[in-house]
Amino acid sequence: MTLPDCTLAVLRRRRTLPSERRAAALDALIVLTLPDDAAFLRRLPEPGRWQGLQRRDVAAPLSSRSTTLSNERQTAATLAYVKPGASSFERLSMAGKLLRELAARKPGVVGVLVNGAVADAALWYEALLTAAWTESFALPVYRSRRGHPWRLGALELYGAPALDLARIAASARAGNLVRALTAMPPNKLDASAYRRLLQQLARRHRLSFTWYSQARLQRLGAGAFLAVARGSAARTAGIARLRWRGRNPASRERGGSLTAGSPDVALVGKGILFDTGGVNLKNHRSMLDMHTDMAGSAVALASLTALAELQVPMAVDAWLAISENNIGPTAYRPQEVVRASNGTTIQVIHTDAEGRMVLADTLALAARTHPRLTIDFATLTGACVHALTERYSGVFTNRAQIGGALVAAGASSGERVWNFPLDEDFDSDLESPTADIMQCSADGKGDHILAARFLKRFIGDDNPWVHVDLSSATRRGGLAHVGTEITGFGVRFTLELLLTQKLQQRKLQPT
């Protein structure tokens, strides 16, 4: 098993507008402008072509039209109109639409130009770059006769202002990594293969890597995780811990101890590589795409690799709960009582609520290192999808003062989130007659909120924590700039939280 090739198209910056000669060397040229700036079109190569496009229809914001230039290469020419004050989601959606329309031509070199009169031109360049690097990335396929997938060779930016190209590129690579891992069939990405890929990534990004095997987890008392892993004949499940230690000497950690040093951030991910539902077996349609139930672990992993690529001066851990939820004679059952690594006893209600079980022990182990901020990612509940559809993901936090920052990060990144309540009185729905807590309620009402209340018990009030229920991990027809059903949602949101909002630097007091 080799790592997905997440190499991006080469980027070239041009200071001036494209000449006719330069345009003739492009396979496609995308131009974004204001609906009422006719003078700008006269400065473009073959201005009559662009003016003809302008006259074709009413120039409505977020609309586009296309033609070809008259050069020998027949450069595809796309004229699109910005919407003043457009949201990040609108910019990404527009950029994705433009790139998907070009994809059928499989262009090798694409030029991008945004009218300098556009107030937020830098943000439009960022959206187009991101969309181009995303749309031209091929998800893994296993056909005997493979065609030639589109591989964009180069992007040329004309007249672009200063951009944080390193972050844009790292974010795009990480998003593509999430999509590639999530798309892998369950017989290709089993626990052993995932562990090997993690080791390769650790070497590539200079991360330290620790594997908590089932035997080691048994010694640590991680009964919630091990209950889920019991159904698999191969004892290959485990919890991976990868660590990035940036250039800040104060944030370095020694050895592999759980308690040596405190990271700035812990990223925790649900990595259920296939989910049958266990004894409470899913039906066919609900089980069909359950190889994607590990998307949370991919988001945590890829966010860590992006931060390492950017050489951030932070101490960051990623904890990945890697298992399958299988049916079999040794699978865990409703009404069992298991003990998690923090000593909490859990009454099992439904074996298809396995995600919160593996996360319980993983969060408890991460909490022992006392991170300044913990963020977990999981395709956890259908209730969150029913509440938000797949257009938004849900967030929860034990620090009410950062709820606004979470929503703001979603809006800025284009990965939109909704902050749900986490009031204590929800705990009455998880009261157990036989254990400290029930795994879930029997009726399923508000399960996304109850799942968050359940997980909160394992992080502890002293540790600032954000839970992301990834209802947007997959969406038929794609989402924003992503045209595939597997969206890679989560990396842009995380980088916005850590690099712009800088939540890990705030003094977050219990609320």
VOVO-535905 format. One record per residue (C-alpha): residue number from 1; residue in three letters; x, y, z. Coordinates in nm, 4 decimals, padded with zeros to 6 digits. Last residue first. Layout:
N
k/r/xx/yy/zz
NUM/ALA/X/Y/Z
...
% end
This chain:
511
k/r/xx/yy/zz
511/THR/-01.8260/02.7357/03.1676
510/PRO/-01.4677/02.6191/03.2146
509/GLN/-01.2019/02.8794/03.1238
508/LEU/-01.0383/02.8994/02.7843
507/LYS/-00.7252/03.1100/02.7949
506/ARG/-00.6684/03.1547/02.4234
505/GLN/-00.3630/03.0327/02.2359
504/GLN/-00.5149/02.7061/02.1115
503/LEU/-00.8068/02.9019/01.9673
502/LYS/-00.5794/03.0774/01.7193
501/GLN/-00.8751/03.2156/01.5163
500/THR/-00.6496/03.2424/01.2112
499/LEU/-00.4023/02.9534/01.2297
498/LEU/-00.5811/02.7136/01.4656
497/LEU/-00.9481/02.7642/01.3895
496/GLU/-00.8925/02.8403/01.0194
495/LEU/-00.6692/02.5356/00.9861
494/THR/-00.9433/02.3229/01.1399
493/PHE/-01.2199/02.4537/00.9140
492/ARG/-01.0073/02.4037/00.6014
491/VAL/-00.9306/02.0482/00.7120
490/GLY/-01.2871/01.9490/00.7993
489/PHE/-01.4753/01.8458/00.4873
488/GLY/-01.2881/01.6029/00.2595
487/THR/-01.5962/01.5997/00.0331
486/ILE/-01.6584/01.2378/-00.0615
485/GLU/-01.9480/01.2653/-00.3061
484/THR/-01.7143/01.4244/-00.5594
483/GLY/-01.7433/01.7753/-00.7015
482/VAL/-01.5583/01.9609/-00.4280
481/HIS/-01.5576/02.3412/-00.4590
480/ALA/-01.8750/02.3866/-00.2503
479/LEU/-02.0167/02.0400/-00.1733
478/GLY/-02.0402/01.7252/-00.3816
477/GLY/-02.3294/01.5933/-00.5892
476/ARG/-02.4235/01.3366/-00.3268
475/ARG/-02.2811/01.4547/00.0027
474/THR/-02.0165/01.2898/00.2157
473/ALA/-01.8190/01.4200/00.5129
472/SER/-02.0792/01.6951/00.5626
471/SER/-02.2502/01.5356/00.8656
470/LEU/-01.9096/01.5416/01.0304
469/ASP/-02.0024/01.5747/01.3984
468/VAL/-01.7240/01.8047/01.5203
467/HIS/-01.6559/01.7992/01.8962
466/VAL/-01.4595/02.0875/02.0468
465/TRP/-01.2799/02.0602/02.3807
464/PRO/-01.1101/02.2710/02.6458
463/ASN/-00.9686/02.0261/02.9049
462/ASP/-01.0490/02.0857/03.2715
461/ASP/-01.4100/01.9717/03.2340
460/GLY/-01.3102/01.6172/03.1468
459/ILE/-01.2526/01.4619/02.8037
458/PHE/-01.4262/01.1337/02.8787
457/ARG/-01.7555/01.2693/03.0156
456/LYS/-01.7787/01.5097/02.7224
455/LEU/-01.8109/01.2109/02.4903
454/PHE/-02.1504/01.1148/02.6353
453/ARG/-02.2784/01.4732/02.6204
452/ALA/-02.1668/01.4878/02.2559
451/ALA/-02.3483/01.1625/02.1778
450/LEU/-02.6572/01.2985/02.3548
449/ILE/-02.6526/01.6078/02.1336
448/HIS/-02.6171/01.4080/01.8095
447/ASP/-02.8771/01.1605/01.9383
446/GLY/-03.1436/01.4274/01.9701
445/LYS/-03.4139/01.1594/01.9845
444/GLY/-03.2665/00.8113/01.9387
443/ASP/-03.5399/00.6183/02.1248
442/ALA/-03.3105/00.3791/02.3136
441/SER/-03.0813/00.6459/02.4506
440/CYS/-02.7080/00.6256/02.3987
439/GLN/-02.4025/00.4631/02.5649
438/MET/-02.5776/00.4675/02.9012
437/ILE/-02.3829/00.6102/03.1915
436/ASP/-02.2360/00.5110/03.5273
435/ALA/-02.3731/00.1575/03.4990
434/THR/-02.6755/-00.0565/03.5936
433/PRO/-02.9807/00.1701/03.6100
432/SER/-02.8338/00.4057/03.3490
431/GLU/-02.8919/00.7779/03.3100
430/LEU/-02.8326/00.8840/02.9500
429/ASP/-03.1538/01.0815/02.8955
428/SER/-03.0941/01.2648/03.2262
427/ASP/-02.7649/01.3861/03.0796
426/PHE/-02.9532/01.6294/02.8542
425/ASP/-02.9951/01.8442/03.1680
424/GLU/-02.6285/01.9417/03.1465
423/ASP/-02.6700/02.1705/02.8459
422/LEU/-02.4665/02.1016/02.5316
421/PRO/-02.6448/02.3127/02.2732
420/PHE/-02.5507/02.2914/01.9041
419/ASN/-02.3118/02.5199/01.7131
418/TRP/-02.3743/02.4972/01.3397
417/VAL/-02.0891/02.4550/01.0949
416/ARG/-01.9980/02.5771/00.7467
415/GLU/-01.6868/02.4641/00.5651
414/GLY/-01.6385/02.7785/00.3525
413/SER/-01.3276/02.8604/00.5566
412/SER/-01.4464/03.2005/00.6737
411/ALA/-01.8018/03.0838/00.7525
410/GLY/-01.6869/02.7733/00.9384
409/ALA/-01.4272/02.9715/01.1306
408/ALA/-01.6975/03.2223/01.2280
407/VAL/-01.9231/02.9417/01.3539
406/LEU/-01.6417/02.8047/01.5683
405/ALA/-01.5450/03.1526/01.6902
404/GLY/-01.9040/03.2188/01.7992
403/GLY/-01.9111/02.9018/02.0067
402/ILE/-01.5818/02.9991/02.1710
401/GLN/-01.7268/03.1446/02.4944
400/ALA/-01.9399/02.8340/02.5552
399/ARG/-01.6345/02.6256/02.6404
398/ASN/-01.7462/02.2612/02.6630
397/THR/-01.7935/02.2609/02.2876
396/PHE/-02.0257/02.1218/02.0238
395/VAL/-02.0087/02.1454/01.6451
394/GLY/-02.2412/02.0146/01.3758
393/SER/-02.1596/01.9922/01.0060
392/TYR/-02.3372/02.1896/00.7356
391/ARG/-02.4442/02.1065/00.3775
390/GLU/-02.4995/01.7378/00.4541
389/THR/-02.8492/01.7922/00.5937
388/LEU/-02.8552/02.0006/00.9145
387/ALA/-03.0842/01.8238/01.1643
386/HIS/-03.1261/01.4970/00.9739
385/VAL/-02.7505/01.4818/00.9138
384/CYS/-02.6884/01.5488/01.2833
383/ALA/-02.9320/01.2724/01.3781
382/GLY/-02.7479/01.0304/01.1510
381/THR/-02.4714/01.0416/01.4069
380/LEU/-02.0943/01.0111/01.4385
379/THR/-01.9021/01.0772/01.1225
378/ALA/-01.6338/01.1862/01.3646
377/PHE/-01.3856/01.4630/01.4316
376/ASP/-01.2413/01.5515/01.7712
375/ILE/-01.0812/01.8810/01.8671
374/THR/-00.8798/01.9125/02.1887
373/LEU/-00.7338/02.2428/02.3091
372/ARG/-00.4635/02.3338/02.5614
371/PRO/-00.3796/01.9643/02.5705
370/HIS/-00.3696/01.7937/02.9118
369/THR/-00.1693/01.4781/02.8199
368/ARG/-00.4174/01.2600/03.0124
367/ALA/-00.6949/01.4075/02.7970
366/ALA/-00.5581/01.2251/02.4908
365/LEU/-00.6055/00.8912/02.6668
364/ALA/-00.9618/00.9801/02.7691
363/LEU/-01.0390/01.1074/02.4200
362/THR/-00.9233/00.7767/02.2681
361/ASP/-01.1136/00.5772/02.5285
360/ALA/-01.4430/00.7525/02.4600
359/LEU/-01.3740/00.7824/02.0869
358/VAL/-01.3940/00.4067/02.0402
357/MET/-01.7296/00.3957/02.2207
356/ARG/-01.8682/00.7125/02.0630
355/GLY/-01.8141/00.5605/01.7219
354/GLU/-01.9748/00.2283/01.8107
353/ALA/-02.3315/00.3562/01.8270
352/ASP/-02.4250/00.0711/01.5928
351/THR/-02.3992/-00.1667/01.8895
350/HIS/-02.7053/-00.0142/02.0544
349/ILE/-02.7684/00.0073/02.4282
348/VAL/-02.4328/-00.0718/02.5901
347/GLN/-02.4205/00.0270/02.9580
346/ILE/-02.0940/00.2110/03.0174
345/THR/-01.8717/00.2102/03.3257
344/THR/-01.6382/00.5077/03.3669
343/GLY/-01.2896/00.4195/03.4982
342/ASN/-01.0953/00.6637/03.2785
341/SER/-00.9889/00.3749/03.0531
340/ALA/-01.3471/00.2714/02.9818
339/ARG/-01.5360/-00.0057/03.1639
338/VAL/-01.7882/-00.2237/02.9859
337/VAL/-02.1445/-00.3227/03.0704
336/GLU/-02.3241/-00.5428/02.8167
335/GLN/-02.6906/-00.4593/02.7669
334/PRO/-02.6678/-00.4616/02.3861
333/ARG/-02.3979/-00.6879/02.2460
332/TYR/-02.0239/-00.6890/02.1700
331/ALA/-01.9062/-00.9065/01.8851
330/THR/-01.7485/-01.2429/01.9768
329/PRO/-01.9734/-01.4620/01.7620
328/GLY/-01.9529/-01.2202/01.4687
327/ILE/-02.0678/-00.8861/01.3297
326/ASN/-01.8045/-00.6231/01.2655
325/ASN/-01.7377/-00.2687/01.3749
324/GLU/-01.3931/-00.2077/01.2331
323/SER/-01.1022/-00.0446/01.4127
322/ILE/-00.8750/00.2593/01.4182
321/ALA/-00.9174/00.5308/01.6834
320/LEU/-00.6766/00.8008/01.5624
319/TRP/-00.5042/01.0405/01.8033
318/ALA/-00.3287/01.3345/01.6382
317/ASP/-00.0955/01.5398/01.8525
316/VAL/00.0188/01.8991/01.7982
315/ALA/00.2970/02.0974/01.9624
314/MET/00.3077/02.4323/01.7884
313/PRO/00.5525/02.6494/01.5975
312/VAL/00.3872/02.5734/01.2626
311/GLN/00.6215/02.4181/01.0072
310/LEU/00.3646/02.4637/00.7279
309/GLU/00.4117/02.1018/00.6236
308/ALA/00.3704/01.9988/00.9872
307/LEU/00.0430/02.1894/01.0122
306/ALA/-00.0776/02.0294/00.6881
305/THR/00.0264/01.6840/00.8134
304/LEU/-00.1719/01.7379/01.1360
303/SER/-00.4825/01.8509/00.9470
302/ALA/-00.4455/01.5428/00.7269
301/LEU/-00.4431/01.3087/01.0268
300/ALA/-00.7382/01.4688/01.2080
299/VAL/-00.9398/01.4802/00.8852
298/ALA/-00.8513/01.1194/00.7955
297/SER/-00.9522/01.0027/01.1442
296/GLY/-01.2896/01.1725/01.1040
295/ALA/-01.3408/01.0145/00.7608
294/MET/-01.3230/00.6615/00.9036
293/ASP/-01.6915/00.5916/00.8463
292/THR/-01.6298/00.6156/00.4707
291/HIS/-01.6006/00.2353/00.4373
290/MET/-01.9629/00.2431/00.5522
289/ASP/-02.0853/00.3165/00.2010
288/LEU/-02.3195/00.0218/00.1574
287/MET/-02.4198/-00.0280/00.5209
286/SER/-02.7215/00.2031/00.5297
285/ARG/-02.8431/00.0784/00.1942
284/HIS/-02.8127/-00.2870/00.2903
283/ASN/-02.9658/-00.2689/00.6373
282/LYS/-02.7466/-00.2124/00.9412
281/LEU/-02.6980/-00.4944/01.1921
280/ASN/-02.7699/-00.4340/01.5595
279/VAL/-02.5245/-00.7169/01.6368
278/GLY/-02.2519/-00.5067/01.4723
277/GLY/-02.3601/-00.1979/01.2798
276/THR/-02.1698/-00.3239/00.9767
275/ASP/-01.9246/-00.0376/01.0036
274/PHE/-01.6073/-00.0463/00.8007
273/LEU/-01.2807/00.1382/00.8604
272/ILE/-01.4041/00.2952/01.1831
271/GLY/-01.1391/00.5657/01.2264
270/LYS/-01.2940/00.8251/01.4576
269/GLY/-01.0476/01.1105/01.4880
268/VAL/-00.8821/01.3084/01.7670
267/LEU/-00.6757/01.6227/01.7104
266/ALA/-00.4881/01.7276/02.0256
265/VAL/-00.3599/02.0843/02.0348
264/ASP/-00.1035/02.2818/02.2326
263/PRO/00.0566/01.9649/02.3578
262/SER/00.1325/01.9099/02.7268
261/GLY/00.4617/01.7544/02.8283
260/ALA/00.5446/01.3971/02.9298
259/THR/00.2100/01.2499/03.0482
258/LEU/00.1276/00.9859/02.7896
257/SER/00.4915/00.8877/02.7652
256/GLY/00.6419/00.8242/02.4233
255/GLY/00.9687/01.0108/02.4642
254/ARG/01.0128/01.3750/02.5511
253/GLU/00.7814/01.6497/02.4374
252/ARG/00.8657/01.9839/02.2838
251/SER/00.6362/02.2808/02.3384
250/ALA/00.8843/02.5107/02.5125
249/PRO/01.1319/02.4639/02.2275
248/ASN/00.8921/02.6314/01.9792
247/ARG/01.0112/02.5104/01.6402
246/GLY/00.7275/02.2664/01.6013
245/ARG/00.6673/01.9274/01.7601
244/TRP/00.4347/01.7143/01.5543
243/ARG/00.3025/01.3973/01.7127
242/LEU/00.1207/01.0928/01.5793
241/ARG/-00.0780/00.8676/01.8110
240/ALA/-00.2456/00.5623/01.6648
239/ILE/-00.5126/00.3675/01.8525
238/GLY/-00.5553/00.0004/01.7744
237/ALA/-00.7244/-00.2668/01.5683
236/THR/-00.5165/-00.5532/01.4298
235/ARG/-00.6600/-00.8414/01.6309
234/ALA/-00.7918/-01.0167/01.3228
233/ALA/-01.1242/-01.1887/01.3930
232/SER/-01.3070/-00.8597/01.4273
231/GLY/-01.6092/-00.8452/01.6598
230/ARG/-01.3970/-00.7665/01.9650
229/ALA/-01.2829/-00.4308/01.8247
228/VAL/-01.6028/-00.2613/01.9418
227/ALA/-01.5647/-00.3877/02.2982
226/LEU/-01.1940/-00.3043/02.2854
225/PHE/-01.2639/00.0655/02.2399
224/ALA/-01.4986/00.0764/02.5384
223/GLY/-01.2742/-00.1465/02.7529
222/ALA/-00.9665/00.0753/02.7345
221/GLY/-00.8204/-00.0550/03.0627
220/LEU/-00.4652/00.0593/02.9876
219/ARG/-00.3432/-00.3012/02.9977
218/GLN/-00.6118/-00.3970/02.7479
217/LEU/-00.5074/-00.1007/02.5338
216/ARG/-00.1544/-00.2456/02.5244
215/ALA/-00.2860/-00.5822/02.4069
214/GLN/-00.5149/-00.4159/02.1553
213/SER/-00.2176/-00.2278/02.0156
212/TYR/-00.1420/00.1349/02.0978
211/TRP/00.0781/00.2465/01.8081
210/THR/00.3142/00.5401/01.8535
209/PHE/00.4474/00.7639/01.5776
208/SER/00.6750/01.0666/01.5895
207/LEU/00.6238/01.3003/01.2981
206/ARG/00.8922/01.3995/01.0533
205/HIS/00.6484/01.4728/00.7696
204/ARG/00.7568/01.1946/00.5324
203/ARG/00.8479/00.9514/00.8113
202/ALA/00.5139/00.9976/00.9859
201/LEU/00.3309/00.9688/00.6556
200/GLN/00.4956/00.6321/00.5889
199/GLN/00.4134/00.5098/00.9402
198/LEU/00.0547/00.6222/00.8978
197/LEU/00.0312/00.4341/00.5691
196/ARG/00.1551/00.1175/00.7406
195/ARG/-00.1046/00.1564/01.0189
194/TYR/-00.3769/00.2063/00.7619
193/ALA/-00.2734/-00.1128/00.5831
192/SER/-00.2894/-00.3103/00.9078
191/ALA/-00.6262/-00.1626/01.0055
190/ASP/-00.7870/-00.2285/00.6677
189/LEU/-00.7566/00.0115/00.3782
188/LYS/-00.7601/-00.2095/00.0694
187/ASN/-01.0331/-00.4490/00.1833
186/PRO/-01.2387/-00.1543/00.3067
185/PRO/-01.2302/00.0226/-00.0294
184/MET/-01.0387/00.3539/-00.0303
183/ALA/-01.2546/00.6646/-00.0766
182/THR/-01.1926/00.7988/00.2738
181/LEU/-00.8161/00.7805/00.2258
180/ALA/-00.8291/00.9674/-00.1056
179/ARG/-01.0739/01.2311/00.0180
178/VAL/-00.8739/01.3073/00.3320
177/LEU/-00.5509/01.3241/00.1304
176/ASN/-00.7155/01.5636/-00.1159
175/GLY/-00.8113/01.7933/00.1705
174/ALA/-00.4552/01.7791/00.3032
173/ARG/-00.3054/01.8689/-00.0336
172/ALA/-00.5502/02.1583/-00.0735
171/SER/-00.4791/02.2906/00.2775
170/ALA/-00.1032/02.2683/00.2263
169/ALA/-00.1344/02.4529/-00.1071
168/ILE/-00.3488/02.7347/00.0324
167/ARG/-00.1231/02.7604/00.3392
166/ALA/00.1961/02.7869/00.1349
165/LEU/00.0322/03.0250/-00.1127
164/ASP/-00.0562/03.2845/00.1497
163/LEU/-00.1438/03.5340/-00.1224
162/ALA/-00.0071/03.8761/-00.2191
161/PRO/-00.2060/04.0224/-00.5055
160/ALA/-00.2614/03.8320/-00.8336
159/GLY/-00.1822/04.0061/-01.1611
158/TYR/-00.2089/03.6876/-01.3664
157/LEU/-00.1993/03.3506/-01.1962
156/GLU/-00.0788/03.0598/-01.4111
155/LEU/-00.1674/02.7050/-01.3105
154/ALA/00.0345/02.4107/-01.4363
153/GLY/00.0159/02.0389/-01.5168
152/LEU/-00.3440/01.9497/-01.4411
151/ARG/-00.3756/01.5736/-01.4394
150/TRP/-00.7008/01.4546/-01.5879
149/PRO/-00.7301/01.0804/-01.5644
148/HIS/-00.5970/00.8689/-01.8499
147/GLY/-00.8129/00.5632/-01.8818
146/ARG/-00.7694/00.2554/-01.6701
145/ARG/-00.8403/-00.0894/-01.7970
144/SER/-00.8398/-00.3260/-01.5015
143/ARG/-01.0310/-00.0687/-01.2969
142/TYR/-00.9145/-00.0067/-00.9394
141/VAL/-00.9760/00.3643/-00.8880
140/PRO/-00.8303/00.6005/-00.6273
139/LEU/-00.9608/00.9598/-00.6335
138/ALA/-00.8131/01.1809/-00.9045
137/PHE/-00.7076/01.5355/-00.8132
136/SER/-00.7805/01.7903/-01.0868
135/GLU/-01.0930/01.9163/-00.9086
134/THR/-00.9075/01.9837/-00.5834
133/TRP/-00.6041/02.1735/-00.7128
132/ALA/-00.8270/02.3771/-00.9429
131/ALA/-01.0849/02.4445/-00.6716
130/THR/-00.8218/02.5594/-00.4228
129/LEU/-00.6567/02.7883/-00.6748
128/LEU/-00.9942/02.9308/-00.7804
127/ALA/-01.0992/02.9934/-00.4192
126/GLU/-00.7683/03.1561/-00.3267
125/TYR/-00.7815/03.3792/-00.6347
124/TRP/-01.1343/03.4836/-00.5340
123/LEU/-01.0139/03.5673/-00.1820
122/ALA/-00.7289/03.7774/-00.3196
121/ALA/-00.9711/03.9688/-00.5454
120/ASP/-01.1796/04.0875/-00.2489
119/ALA/-01.2369/04.4429/-00.3750
118/VAL/-01.2652/04.3472/-00.7420
117/ALA/-01.1032/04.6319/-00.9350
116/GLY/-00.7977/04.4141/-00.9934
115/ASN/-01.0048/04.1953/-01.2262
114/VAL/-00.9303/03.8336/-01.1446
113/LEU/-00.7184/03.6317/-01.3874
112/VAL/-00.6542/03.2579/-01.3886
111/GLY/-00.4629/03.0671/-01.6574
110/VAL/-00.4921/02.6922/-01.6992
109/VAL/-00.2223/02.4620/-01.8413
108/GLY/-00.2859/02.0920/-01.9044
107/PRO/-00.6547/02.1150/-01.9807
106/LYS/-00.8574/01.7936/-01.9508
105/ARG/-01.1328/01.9205/-02.1827
104/ALA/-01.4010/01.7592/-01.9652
103/ALA/-01.2483/01.9331/-01.6613
102/LEU/-01.3317/02.2816/-01.7860
101/GLU/-01.6931/02.2785/-01.6635
100/ARG/-01.5753/02.1233/-01.3376
99/LEU/-01.3298/02.4101/-01.2904
98/LEU/-01.5958/02.6781/-01.3330
97/LYS/-01.8403/02.5028/-01.0963
96/GLY/-01.5711/02.4588/-00.8322
95/ALA/-01.4831/02.8277/-00.8462
94/MET/-01.8478/02.9268/-00.8037
93/SER/-01.8932/02.6933/-00.5085
92/LEU/-01.5681/02.8138/-00.3509
91/ARG/-01.6721/03.1764/-00.3808
90/GLU/-02.0222/03.1074/-00.2510
89/PHE/-01.8889/02.9105/00.0486
88/SER/-01.6411/03.1887/00.1264
87/SER/-01.9294/03.4347/00.1290
86/ALA/-01.9759/03.6868/-00.1515
85/GLY/-01.9312/04.0532/-00.0565
84/PRO/-01.9553/04.1696/-00.4170
83/LYS/-02.0709/03.8808/-00.6352
82/VAL/-01.8150/03.7992/-00.8987
81/TYR/-01.8928/03.7569/-01.2660
80/ALA/-01.7452/03.4833/-01.4816
79/LEU/-01.5893/03.4807/-01.8290
78/THR/-01.4466/03.1498/-01.9449
77/ALA/-01.2174/03.1228/-02.2496
76/ALA/-01.1096/02.7807/-02.3737
75/THR/-00.7885/02.8236/-02.5731
74/GLN/-00.8301/02.7092/-02.9293
73/ARG/-00.4674/02.5938/-02.9473
72/GLU/-00.4245/02.7490/-03.2897
71/ASN/-00.5537/03.0833/-03.1662
70/SER/-00.9117/03.2005/-03.2214
69/LEU/-01.0136/03.2053/-02.8561
68/THR/-01.2861/02.9712/-02.7420
67/THR/-01.6175/03.0553/-02.5757
66/SER/-01.7598/03.0592/-02.2243
65/ARG/-02.0328/03.1993/-01.9987
64/SER/-02.0541/03.2587/-01.6265
63/SER/-02.2950/03.3552/-01.3496
62/LEU/-02.2077/03.4333/-00.9872
61/PRO/-02.3328/03.7945/-01.0220
60/ALA/-02.5574/03.8502/-01.3261
59/ALA/-02.4159/03.9893/-01.6509
58/VAL/-02.7334/03.9834/-01.8594
57/ASP/-02.6735/03.7746/-02.1692
56/ARG/-02.4545/03.7377/-02.4778
55/ARG/-02.3223/04.0923/-02.4751
54/GLN/-02.0460/04.0142/-02.2271
53/LEU/-01.9448/03.7074/-02.4253
52/GLY/-01.9094/03.9217/-02.7366
51/GLN/-01.6969/04.1635/-02.5379
50/TRP/-01.4719/03.8743/-02.4404
49/ARG/-01.4285/03.7617/-02.7997
48/GLY/-01.3751/04.1193/-02.9208
47/PRO/-01.0995/04.1642/-02.6640
46/GLU/-00.8733/03.9092/-02.8347
45/PRO/-00.6338/03.9125/-02.5387
44/LEU/-00.7812/04.1168/-02.2521
43/ARG/-00.7499/04.4924/-02.2032
42/ARG/-01.0841/04.5696/-02.3732
41/LEU/-01.2574/04.3463/-02.1202
40/PHE/-01.1591/04.5789/-01.8344
39/ALA/-01.3479/04.8673/-01.9948
38/ALA/-01.6769/04.6741/-01.9728
37/ASP/-01.6720/04.6798/-01.5911
36/ASP/-02.0447/04.6393/-01.5081
35/PRO/-02.0708/04.2731/-01.4044
34/LEU/-01.7437/04.2838/-01.2096
33/THR/-01.4713/04.0470/-01.3254
32/LEU/-01.3453/03.6931/-01.3136
31/VAL/-01.1423/03.5589/-01.6068
30/ILE/-01.0656/03.1905/-01.6547
29/LEU/-00.8218/03.1031/-01.9329
28/ALA/-00.7930/02.7517/-02.0730
27/ASP/-00.5440/02.5414/-02.2668
26/LEU/-00.2879/02.8193/-02.2363
25/ALA/00.0026/02.8925/-02.4734
24/ALA/-00.2199/03.1048/-02.7002
23/ALA/-00.3034/03.3196/-02.3981
22/ARG/00.0639/03.4165/-02.3713
21/ARG/00.0771/03.5239/-02.7333
20/GLU/-00.2476/03.7171/-02.7033
19/SER/-00.1035/03.8892/-02.3971
18/PRO/-00.1994/03.7850/-02.0457
17/LEU/-00.2307/04.0676/-01.7930
16/THR/00.0905/04.1519/-01.6117
15/ARG/00.2691/04.0221/-01.3040
14/ARG/00.2625/03.6546/-01.3937
13/ARG/00.2758/03.3945/-01.1165
12/ARG/00.3371/03.0284/-01.1937
11/LEU/00.2013/02.7381/-00.9899
10/VAL/00.2878/02.3764/-01.0672
9/ALA/-00.0072/02.1387/-01.0336
8/LEU/-00.0272/01.9680/-00.6966
7/THR/00.1250/01.6375/-00.5867
6/CYS/-00.1169/01.4452/-00.3642
5/ASP/-00.0045/01.1016/-00.4788
4/PRO/-00.1852/00.8686/-00.2409
3/LEU/00.0527/00.6789/-00.0119
2/THR/00.1511/00.3299/-00.1119
1/MET/00.0000/00.0000/00.0000
% end
